[in-house]
Amino acid sequence: MTNIMFWNIKQGSAANYLEHACLENDVDVLIIAEDSTENGNVESILNRSSDNQLYFEYKPVPSLIKFFFKGTSELNLVSDVSDRVSVRSVKTKFGNTILIAGVHIPSKLHNEDVDQYYFSRRIKSSIEQAEMDNNNNKSIIIGDLNMNPFEHGVTAHDGLHGVMDKDVALKISREYSGNESGFFYNPMWSRLGDESDGPPGTYYYNKSGAVNYYWNTFDQILIRPSLLPYYTKDGLKILTKIGTTNLLKNNNIIESRVSDHLPIMLTLDH
């Protein structure tokens, strides 16, 4: 199995929990956004408990997206479209190759919906180009989309084209206005609300205004249909506890002294 984790750590103190999170969950590839720690600090934190170095950082260019990988895996550069979209080719310990697009779409605090939609189109274009260049459609998108699964940037035909139904995703693509667009399966739909497996979302924000969701599922994983044979429902996790530290307060609001986002994890039998 290959375990991939993403966390928008934001607060520098969150980095101190990464080692526990990676060791407890046997993480093969770690992707983080908004790292506010000192340069190189995360790599040393990840390897504190080992006599030998377990994790290595892949850093060809400065980016808001940072990749760390266990020595049993291999990462290669595919593209860095911007400091918010990085695509890597990951050769797993089983010899299989997966394309991972680590993303961090700008926040709604400073951007309109149309700006986020524009970024979604750039991500889609980047991953499609990577698939063509590498002759490999086994790809995932993982990161902080700063949008919920039902928003246009995530669902639109020329956006990420993420759907909630595996059977629909397995149709591979659909045509709209003369253009063919491939599907992603978005399992995060099943994590919406308090009757889902786990917390009601990945980010809690009590804002003013007529519409307030309180819980948002901004951190998401989208999976190409070609990887669905290696995915099960149990392969998606929103982590709420690391070591002895509960990431949720008693009222289920995220414990912001660690991070205001919950980490997400994907396990593929590949």
C-alpha positions in Angstrom: 0.0 0.0 0.0 1.0 3.6 -0.6 0.0 6.2 1.9 -0.1 9.9 0.8 -0.9 12.7 3.3 -1.5 16.4 2.9 -1.7 19.0 5.6 -2.0 22.8 5.4 0.0 23.3 8.5 -0.1 27.1 8.5 1.0 27.5 12.1 4.7 26.8 12.6 3.8 24.7 15.7 2.0 22.2 13.5 5.3 21.0 12.1 6.1 19.4 15.5 3.2 17.0 14.9 4.3 15.8 11.5 6.7 13.2 12.7 4.0 11.5 14.8 1.5 11.7 12.0 3.9 10.2 9.4 5.1 7.4 11.7 1.6 6.5 13.0 0.2 6.3 9.6 3.2 4.9 7.8 3.2 7.8 5.3 5.2 7.3 2.1 4.6 10.8 0.6 3.9 13.9 2.7 2.7 17.1 1.0 2.4 20.3 3.0 1.3 23.9 2.3 1.9 27.2 4.0 5.0 25.9 5.9 6.0 28.7 8.3 8.9 26.9 9.9 12.5 27.7 9.2 14.0 26.3 6.0 15.0 22.7 6.4 13.3 22.4 9.8 10.5 20.1 8.6 13.0 17.5 7.3 14.9 17.4 10.5 11.6 17.1 12.5 10.5 14.2 10.4 13.7 12.3 11.2 14.1 13.0 14.9 13.3 9.6 16.1 15.4 7.6 13.7 19.1 6.8 13.7 18.9 6.8 9.9 17.2 9.4 7.7 13.7 8.1 6.7 12.3 11.2 4.9 13.7 13.5 2.3 12.5 16.8 0.9 12.1 17.3 -2.8 12.7 20.9 -3.5 13.7 21.9 -7.1 12.2 25.4 -6.8 10.8 27.6 -4.0 7.1 26.8 -3.6 4.3 26.9 -1.2 3.9 23.2 -1.9 6.5 21.0 -0.3 7.0 17.3 -1.0 8.6 14.9 1.5 9.1 11.2 0.7 10.2 8.1 2.4 13.4 6.6 1.1 11.6 3.6 -0.2 9.8 5.8 -2.8 11.2 8.0 -5.5 10.0 11.5 -6.6 10.7 13.2 -9.9 9.8 16.7 -11.1 7.1 16.9 -13.7 6.1 20.6 -13.5 5.9 23.6 -11.3 3.2 25.8 -12.9 3.3 28.3 -10.1 4.2 28.4 -6.4 0.7 26.9 -5.8 0.6 24.0 -8.3 3.3 21.4 -8.3 3.2 18.0 -10.1 5.4 15.2 -9.2 5.9 11.7 -10.6 6.1 9.2 -7.7 7.5 5.8 -8.1 6.2 3.7 -5.2 8.0 1.0 -3.2 6.1 -1.5 -5.4 7.6 0.0 -8.6 4.3 1.6 -9.8 4.3 5.2 -10.9 1.6 7.8 -9.9 1.3 11.4 -10.8 0.5 13.7 -7.8 -0.6 17.3 -8.2 -0.1 19.1 -4.9 -2.1 22.3 -4.9 -3.0 25.3 -2.8 -5.7 27.5 -4.4 -5.8 31.1 -3.0 -8.2 31.8 -0.2 -11.7 33.2 -0.4 -10.6 36.0 1.9 -8.7 37.7 -0.9 -10.1 36.1 -4.0 -13.5 35.9 -5.8 -15.1 32.7 -7.0 -14.0 33.5 -10.5 -10.3 33.6 -9.4 -10.6 30.2 -7.8 -12.3 28.9 -10.9 -9.4 30.2 -13.0 -6.9 28.4 -10.8 -8.9 25.2 -11.1 -8.6 25.4 -14.9 -4.8 25.9 -14.6 -4.6 22.8 -12.4 -6.6 20.8 -14.8 -4.4 21.9 -17.7 -1.3 21.1 -15.7 -2.3 17.5 -14.8 -3.6 16.8 -18.3 -0.3 17.9 -19.8 1.6 15.8 -17.3 -0.5 12.8 -18.2 0.2 13.2 -21.8 4.0 13.9 -21.3 4.3 10.8 -19.1 1.9 8.6 -20.9 0.3 7.9 -17.5 -3.3 8.7 -16.4 -2.8 7.3 -12.9 -3.0 10.7 -11.2 -4.4 12.4 -8.2 -5.0 16.0 -7.1 -4.5 16.6 -3.4 -4.3 19.8 -1.4 -6.2 22.9 -0.1 -8.6 23.9 -2.8 -10.2 26.6 -0.6 -13.5 25.5 -2.2 -16.0 22.9 -1.2 -16.6 19.8 -3.4 -19.9 21.3 -4.8 -18.4 24.6 -6.0 -17.9 25.3 -9.7 -14.1 25.2 -9.8 -14.2 21.6 -8.5 -17.2 20.3 -10.5 -17.2 22.2 -13.8 -16.4 20.4 -17.1 -13.5 22.8 -17.7 -12.6 22.9 -14.0 -11.4 19.9 -12.0 -14.5 17.9 -13.1 -14.8 16.0 -9.9 -17.9 13.8 -9.4 -19.3 12.1 -6.3 -20.2 8.8 -7.9 -17.6 6.1 -8.8 -19.9 4.7 -11.6 -20.0 8.1 -13.2 -16.3 8.6 -12.9 -15.7 5.2 -14.5 -17.4 6.5 -17.7 -13.9 8.2 -17.9 -15.1 11.4 -19.6 -18.0 13.4 -21.0 -18.4 15.8 -23.9 -19.8 19.3 -23.4 -20.0 21.9 -26.1 -17.8 19.9 -28.4 -15.0 19.4 -25.9 -14.2 16.1 -24.1 -13.1 16.3 -20.5 -11.9 13.5 -18.2 -13.5 12.8 -14.8 -11.9 12.8 -11.4 -13.7 10.9 -8.6 -14.1 13.1 -5.6 -14.6 10.9 -2.4 -14.7 14.1 -0.2 -18.4 14.3 -1.0 -18.9 11.4 1.4 -17.2 13.4 4.2 -19.6 16.3 4.2 -21.7 16.8 7.4 -21.8 15.3 10.9 -23.2 11.9 9.8 -20.1 11.2 7.7 -17.3 9.0 8.8 -15.2 11.4 10.8 -15.5 15.2 11.3 -18.1 17.3 9.4 -15.3 18.9 7.3 -11.6 19.8 7.3 -11.9 23.5 8.1 -14.2 25.4 10.5 -15.0 29.1 10.0 -17.8 31.0 11.6 -18.1 34.0 9.3 -20.7 36.7 9.2 -23.1 36.9 6.3 -26.3 35.4 5.0 -24.6 32.1 4.1 -22.4 30.4 6.7 -21.5 26.7 6.3 -19.4 26.7 9.5 -17.7 23.5 8.4 -16.0 23.4 5.0 -14.2 20.6 3.2 -11.5 22.7 1.6 -8.8 20.0 1.8 -9.6 17.4 -0.9 -8.3 14.4 -2.8 -9.5 13.8 -6.4 -8.7 10.4 -8.0 -8.6 9.5 -11.7 -10.8 6.5 -12.6 -7.7 4.5 -13.5 -6.7 4.4 -9.8 -10.2 3.4 -8.5 -9.4 -0.4 -8.6 -6.7 0.4 -5.9 -8.9 2.6 -3.8 -11.4 1.6 -1.0 -13.6 3.8 1.2 -11.4 3.1 4.1 -8.5 4.5 2.1 -9.6 8.0 2.8 -9.1 9.6 6.2 -9.4 13.0 7.8 -7.1 12.8 10.8 -8.4 14.2 14.1 -5.8 12.9 16.4 -2.0 12.7 16.3 -0.3 10.9 19.1 -2.0 12.0 22.3 -3.0 15.3 20.7 -6.6 15.8 19.7 -6.9 18.1 16.8 -10.5 19.0 17.8 -11.7 20.8 20.8 -14.6 19.5 22.9 -17.1 21.3 20.8 -15.6 19.8 17.6 -14.1 23.0 16.5 -10.5 22.6 15.2 -7.8 23.2 17.7 -6.2 26.2 16.1 -3.0 26.2 18.2 -1.9 23.2 16.1 -3.5 24.2 12.7 -6.9 25.4 11.5 -7.0 22.7 8.9 -7.2 18.9 9.5 -4.8 16.7 7.6 -6.1 14.3 5.0 -4.7 11.0 3.9 -5.1 8.6 0.9 -4.1 5.0 0.9 -3.8 3.2 -2.5 -3.2 -0.5 -2.8 -0.7 0.2 -5.6 
